[in-house]
Amino acid sequence: MEWSTLLVLVCPVMMIVMMFTMKGGHPHSSHNHRVAADSLQDQLVDVKADNERISKELQSLKK
């Protein structure tokens, strides 16, 4: 095999290897998504509590 042919074959093979190694190289990304979802869930609970408090206050003002 010539060197030029070898170089042409090495480039795509290295790209494939890099894609597979980078794909598995981020195990913490799912943890970050879970933390973000938990944070959003906490914010939703707070907003619902505020909404309920304001609704009760509005009802008391109407009476």
N, C-alpha and C positions, 0 to 999 in steps of 0.2 A: 504494500500500500504506500501511496505517496503521502508526504506530509500534508499537502494541501487537502487531500481527501480526508485525512484523519482530523484535521482542524475543522472541516465542514461538518463532520459527524459529532465531534466533541461538543460543539456549541449547543445543539438541540438536546443532547443527552444531559448536559449540565443544567439546562433550563428545566427539564423535567425533574431532575433530582432536587433542584432548589425549590420548585413548586411544592413537591411532596414534603420536604423538610420544613418549609415555612408554614404549610397548612397545619401541621401537627405541633408547631412551635409556640402556639398561643393558648395554652390550656386555661389561663386566667381570664380570657375574654368572656367566657360564659359566666364566670364569677362576677365580673364587672356588670354584666347585663342583669344578673340576679340582684346585685346591690342597687342598681338603678331602679329596677322594678320595685324593690322593697321601699326605696325612698319615695317613689311615686305613690305607692300604696299608702304610706304614712301621710303624705300630703293630701291624698284623697280623703282619708279619715278626718284630718283636720278641717278640710273644706266642708265636709258633710256636717261636722259638729258646729262649725260657724253658721252654716245654713240653717240648722235646726234652732240654734240660739236666736238668730235674727228673726226667724219665722215666729217663734214664741214671743219675742219682743214686739213684733208687728201686731200679733193677735192681741196682746195686752193693751197696745195703744188704740186699737180699734174699739175696745170695750168702753 
